[in-house]
Amino acid sequence: MLAIEVDGESHHGNEEHNEERQKKIEQFGVSFLRFDDLEIRHNLDGVLKKIEAWIESYETTHPRPLSRGEEDKLR
């Protein structure tokens, strides 16, 4: 449920279009993380930490449902 968007030169001047597209996609429960291409080139570790933090937060607030096998073991 995560979209990772890399903004670079092609995004400059298209902010309004990008915002509209993002809002439409978010209606389906998808969250966005945006990174500038320069940030990825020069701070990849920081970018990965932000993504990992998002995943940890999501997993804490959205526990995954049990599979049938897991449900059967609980009975």
C-alpha positions in Angstrom: 0.0 0.0 0.0 3.0 2.3 -0.6 3.9 4.2 -3.8 7.4 5.6 -3.9 7.7 8.5 -6.3 11.0 9.8 -7.5 10.8 13.5 -8.5 13.3 14.7 -11.0 13.5 17.1 -13.9 10.4 15.6 -15.6 8.3 16.5 -12.6 9.2 20.2 -12.5 6.3 22.2 -13.8 3.9 19.2 -13.5 3.2 19.6 -9.8 -0.6 20.2 -10.3 -0.9 17.1 -12.4 1.1 15.0 -10.0 -1.0 16.2 -7.0 -4.3 15.3 -8.8 -2.9 11.9 -9.8 -1.7 11.3 -6.2 -5.1 12.2 -4.7 -6.8 9.7 -7.1 -4.5 6.9 -6.1 -4.7 7.7 -2.4 -8.5 7.1 -2.6 -7.6 3.4 -2.9 -5.6 3.5 0.4 -2.2 3.9 -1.1 0.3 6.2 0.7 3.0 8.1 -1.0 6.6 8.7 -0.2 8.3 11.2 -2.4 12.0 11.6 -2.9 14.0 13.9 -5.1 16.3 12.1 -7.5 19.3 14.1 -6.0 18.4 12.8 -2.6 18.5 9.2 -3.9 21.8 9.8 -5.6 23.5 11.5 -2.6 21.7 10.0 0.4 20.5 6.5 -0.4 20.9 5.3 3.1 18.7 8.1 4.4 16.1 7.3 1.8 16.1 3.6 2.7 15.7 4.5 6.4 12.7 6.6 5.6 11.1 3.7 3.6 11.9 1.2 6.4 10.4 3.6 9.0 7.2 3.9 6.9 7.0 0.1 6.7 7.5 -0.4 10.4 4.9 2.2 11.2 2.4 0.7 8.7 2.9 -2.8 10.1 2.3 -1.5 13.7 -0.9 0.2 12.7 -2.2 -2.3 10.2 -1.6 -5.9 11.4 -1.8 -8.4 8.7 -4.8 -10.8 8.8 -4.1 -14.4 9.8 -3.9 -17.0 7.1 -6.2 -20.0 7.2 -3.4 -22.2 8.4 -2.6 -19.7 11.2 -6.3 -19.5 12.1 -6.6 -23.4 12.3 -3.6 -23.5 14.7 -5.4 -21.2 17.1 -8.4 -23.4 17.3 
